[in-house]
């Protein structure tokens, strides 16, 4: 008998992979349209210590473990492939190029249509054995942004809290 069937089918991994492909497809559509349609905007939370994440050192120090970026008004050079998302954002009026492996993304949200995906933490068997919960130094660092960024505002690169999109029990 096939080993995969003996061990059971990993539906959890299949669903996780399918949901992560939604992020890639959405970003591909934004690239094809040459921008976000209507009021759509994205909050993308990712593990900053995931292998392959490339962000400036000062951002990694400021946001150890987890960071949320906003794609709304001021983002450039957006690219996506099967492995990673790349984008240039402005932080304190300084453009910075970020490389974010798709498996490092833990939350993808489009609040304009009340849509959000929250991905399960990766296990040791998944994605090169990386498990963000194994890092005792991991800290959840977010801050609230009171106002929506304006088109000429450099705050589009700020980290925000996603608590407003989470279900309250």
Secondary structure per residue as TSV (DSSP state, phi and psi in degrees):
chain	resnum	aa	ss	phi	psi
A	1	X	-	360.0	146.1
A	2	X	-	-60.7	134.1
A	3	X	H	-58.8	-38.3
A	4	X	H	-61.9	-37.9
A	5	X	H	-74.5	-36.6
A	6	X	H	-61.7	-41.4
A	7	X	H	-79.7	-11.2
A	8	X	-	97.0	149.6
A	9	X	-	-77.6	136.8
A	10	X	-	-92.5	74.1
A	11	X	H	-61.0	-35.2
A	12	X	H	-59.2	-43.0
A	13	X	H	-68.1	-38.4
A	14	X	H	-63.6	-44.7
A	15	X	H	-66.2	-43.1
A	16	X	H	-59.0	-44.9
A	17	X	H	-63.3	-42.6
A	18	X	H	-64.3	-42.8
A	19	X	H	-66.7	-38.9
A	20	X	H	-65.0	-29.8
A	21	X	H	-68.2	-23.1
A	22	X	H	-62.3	-42.4
A	23	X	H	-58.7	-48.2
A	24	X	H	-60.4	-45.8
A	25	X	H	-62.9	-42.3
A	26	X	H	-62.3	-46.3
A	27	X	H	-64.4	-39.1
A	28	X	H	-60.0	-40.4
A	29	X	H	-65.7	-38.8
A	30	X	H	-62.8	-41.7
A	31	X	H	-63.7	-45.1
A	32	X	H	-61.8	-37.9
A	33	X	H	-80.7	-8.3
A	34	X	T	61.9	41.8
A	35	X	S	140.4	170.5
A	36	X	-	-78.9	134.9
A	37	X	-	-81.4	144.5
A	38	X	T	54.0	-133.6
A	39	X	T	-93.3	6.6
A	40	X	-	-58.7	140.3
A	41	X	-	-157.2	153.4
A	42	X	E	-120.4	139.7
A	43	X	E	-108.2	124.7
A	44	X	E	-123.7	116.6
A	45	X	E	-103.1	134.3
A	46	X	E	-143.2	158.7
A	47	X	E	-81.3	115.2
A	48	X	T	-71.6	-19.6
A	49	X	T	-97.8	9.4
A	50	X	S	-69.4	139.8
A	51	X	T	-57.1	130.6
A	52	X	T	97.4	-14.9
A	53	X	-	-66.2	129.8
A	54	X	B	-125.6	106.7
A	55	X	-	-134.9	156.9
A	56	X	-	-56.9	147.8
A	57	X	H	-56.7	-40.1
A	58	X	H	-65.3	-30.3
A	59	X	H	-74.3	-39.6
A	60	X	H	-62.6	-36.7
A	61	X	H	-71.7	-38.3
A	62	X	H	-73.6	-32.2
A	63	X	T	-125.7	69.9
A	64	X	S	-69.7	134.1
A	65	X	B	89.8	-50.7
A	66	X	E	-150.5	143.0
A	67	X	E	-144.9	145.9
A	68	X	E	-118.7	129.5
A	69	X	E	-113.0	157.5
A	70	X	E	-117.3	126.8
A	71	X	E	-107.1	106.8
A	72	X	S	-142.4	-76.6
A	73	X	S	-100.4	-52.7
A	74	X	S	-112.2	88.5
A	75	X	E	-141.8	149.4
A	76	X	E	-138.9	162.2
A	77	X	E	53.0	40.6
A	78	X	E	-70.2	128.0
A	79	X	E	-141.6	153.1
A	80	X	E	-150.2	144.6
A	81	X	-	-140.0	-167.5
A	82	X	S	-65.6	-16.7
A	83	X	S	-112.0	-30.9
A	84	X	E	-151.5	162.7
A	85	X	E	-114.9	137.1
A	86	X	E	-125.5	142.0
A	87	X	E	-158.9	150.4
A	88	X	E	-109.1	126.2
A	89	X	E	-125.0	158.1
A	90	X	E	-98.7	125.4
A	91	X	E	-119.9	113.8
A	92	X	T	53.5	45.2
A	93	X	T	67.4	14.9
A	94	X	E	-113.5	118.5
A	95	X	E	-70.2	132.8
A	96	X	E	-130.6	133.3
A	97	X	E	-91.1	125.3
A	98	X	E	-113.4	139.1
A	99	X	E	-119.1	120.7
A	100	X	E	-124.4	106.1
A	101	X	E	-59.3	137.5
A	102	X	G	-56.9	-38.3
A	103	X	G	-67.0	-14.3
A	104	X	G	-79.8	-13.8
A	105	X	E	-74.8	126.7
A	106	X	E	-106.2	-26.3
A	107	X	E	-142.3	136.1
A	108	X	E	-129.6	122.7
A	109	X	E	-135.9	143.5
A	110	X	E	-124.4	90.6
A	111	X	G	-64.7	-18.4
A	112	X	G	-64.6	-23.9
A	113	X	G	-123.8	16.1
A	114	X	T	54.3	47.5
A	115	X	E	-117.4	134.2
A	116	X	E	-152.6	143.9
A	117	X	E	-120.6	131.0
A	118	X	E	-118.4	121.8
A	119	X	-	-91.5	147.4
A	120	X	-	-68.1	145.2
A	121	X	-	-58.7	145.8
A	122	X	-	-74.0	141.9
A	123	X	-	-90.9	173.8
A	124	X	T	-61.5	-28.2
A	125	X	T	-80.0	-18.3
A	126	X	S	-91.4	146.8
A	127	X	G	41.5	69.7
A	128	X	G	62.3	24.9
A	129	X	G	77.2	9.3
A	130	X	-	-75.3	129.9
A	131	X	-	-133.4	104.8
A	132	X	G	-61.0	-25.0
A	133	X	G	-74.5	-12.0
A	134	X	G	-78.1	-12.4
A	135	X	-	-88.2	107.7
A	136	X	T	-68.6	-17.2
A	137	X	T	-88.3	-2.5
A	138	X	-	-64.8	128.3
A	139	X	B	-127.8	136.3
A	140	X	-	-87.7	105.4
A	141	X	-	-115.2	113.2
A	142	X	-	-141.8	156.3
A	143	X	-	-135.6	154.9
A	144	X	-	-86.4	143.4
A	145	X	-	-111.8	120.1
A	146	X	-	-71.8	-42.3
A	147	X	S	-108.4	152.3
A	148	X	-	-69.8	133.6
A	149	X	-	-61.9	141.8
A	150	X	-	-90.3	162.5
A	151	X	T	-56.4	-33.6
A	152	X	T	-102.0	14.9
A	153	X	-	-96.3	133.6
A	154	X	G	-81.2	1.4
A	155	X	G	-75.6	0.1
A	156	X	G	-60.5	-17.4
A	157	X	G	-93.9	9.8
A	158	X	-	-78.7	156.4
A	159	X	-	-89.3	137.5
A	160	X	-	-128.0	164.3
A	161	X	-	-88.0	138.1
A	162	X	-	-98.9	8.9
A	163	X	G	-56.6	-31.2
A	164	X	G	-66.3	-17.1
A	165	X	G	-101.2	-7.5
A	166	X	S	-86.7	146.1
A	167	X	-	-69.9	138.0
A	168	X	-	-95.8	132.5
A	169	X	-	-89.1	360.0
